[in-house]
């Protein structure tokens, strides 16, 4: 949301509107030179705040439209709503969620989507899934790609043979196959003993997978480092150091971190899925299935086949041009204005 606000700050069309950030606690509004930007606070948290406290706040603020950028919105409010639904993994794969969390997400997201004036999503794949699983007409859903950061793919195309670094960034879900990545890296590292694996992301697996135990049982555990969180500065440094970035997700709405890696000049290895082909196109090495042997082969190719590395990075520039926060913010504002009362 901060990237969209920053882009709106540069739009003449946005200066004609007032933007109010509704929150359960005081927020520091982004610095804006042109936007009329303020905040409105009512205490609370979670679903109770969204469904009970926020509607009361809206009665006081009286906006023309409410933008809910994260899946759900108040069900009982007279204010026209635009909701962004990034994916419907909780409906397509309920086995990935606890019973309580799965039910909460499915019920609230379905009701939010049906009540909304418009639904925004982040890929054509997600639009098809929303129509299929939430019972929303496709005519009501707008696909607006998210943006990426600065595109700096001019980094040297060859891998540093002295310190090859394999990087994974993202919350760790079962569907992202981190244990299989660890197994594949362990086999690869037996032949390339200086190679390192960096894992960044909190463990949100369900059923729970003990990532520490997965690493301890690896024959190359000393070459694997896992951190649940790093600062933005540390993450930027990791992208710059990475020889390849791996993201083996079988279900996403978009998938930011591979694009961030491409922006930093690192080739990517991703699972071959419908949404991966839509988002990354030719700028990736694709893995047919999340089998450690197949993943190992893809890592070998992405790390040590200079022709393949050049092919991926040559394609990255054209792919990354599709993802602009300026364009995302422009189209989002159009949807909000058209949906207001």
C-alpha angles and dihedrals in degrees: 000000000000090000091053092048090050090052092047089055088068096048121098088204092057093054088069091066137065118231121204121188108214112203143160092236137021113293132198104236114221115259107266127181099188108019122093093229129170140146136236121201135199118169122247142086144236126353093340090059094046097047102036112015098038095054089054090050090050090054088058097041095041099201123187091229138005119222112204106186100184116062103278141054138178110296096204110052134108092219115105109247135209112194128190115216111188097188141335100228089138089062099035093046111019089167089074092065136060114258095252096044093045093052092046093051095044096048099043096041093048092049092044092051094047094048096044122102088222136003121215121200135175106235143021088246092057091048091056090047092049091052091047101045105027100040094236122147114250089228088068096054124085120197110217116170117223120238133245133216128261114325108232104159093142091098115126109286098220123084120244099249091202099061114017109184124198111200133197119184126181142068109301111246127166089247091062094063100221094160089056089049090052090050092048092047091050091056092045093048092055087068097034102038099182094056115116132202120213117193119190121181144078119268108252098156121147116220085036118255118198101227093180089056091048089055095044091054092053116103088225098044092139089063094054123081123184124190124175091208140014130178121258089254093052091047092052089051091050092052089051092049096044118110090191136359120218126203113168100179120154093196130032137141093218119333115224105188098066089052090050089052092050089049088056092049100257120132115235134225114203139168113264103251135144094255094044090056090049096049105033100027112176093347096091147064105238126217114210095209137357094260115137092228092052092044091050091053091051091049091051090052096046094046104040109020102088092188091057092045091052091047092054096045093044088057093045097078095058092044094049092051088071092065113070126155088207092058091042091052093045094053093042091054090050091054093047095049092047091050098048126103 
